[in-house]
């Protein structure tokens, strides 16, 4: 994946992450996060995601599971409901086909106050 394609998919420059393709080394947390972000934001199978990152499908599935678990277990540390003086809003989208749904609630300062994936 070239620099521009990487930036278009992940909204950051490729140089931010040091991706090491191939081999049987442990998958870095940074690469696990990219695998997770790619998988939940594209309509591709685990096998297709694995091919993009040059890892096995079981490793790709493990990355997705691990990052999702970390996010779920850490949610209360980073996501807070606003007090009654601050209002939030909810925005949604119906795509018309099966997909991962993400609901994010933000306050008037665009700070995430709640998130749900399901």
Secondary structure, 3 states (H helix, E strand, C coil): CCHHHHHHHHCCCHHHCCCCCCCCCCCCHHHHHHHHHHHHHCCCCHHHHHHHHCCCHHHHHHHHHHHHHHHHHHHHHHCCCCCCCCCEEECCCCCCCCCCCEEEEEECCCCEEEEEEC
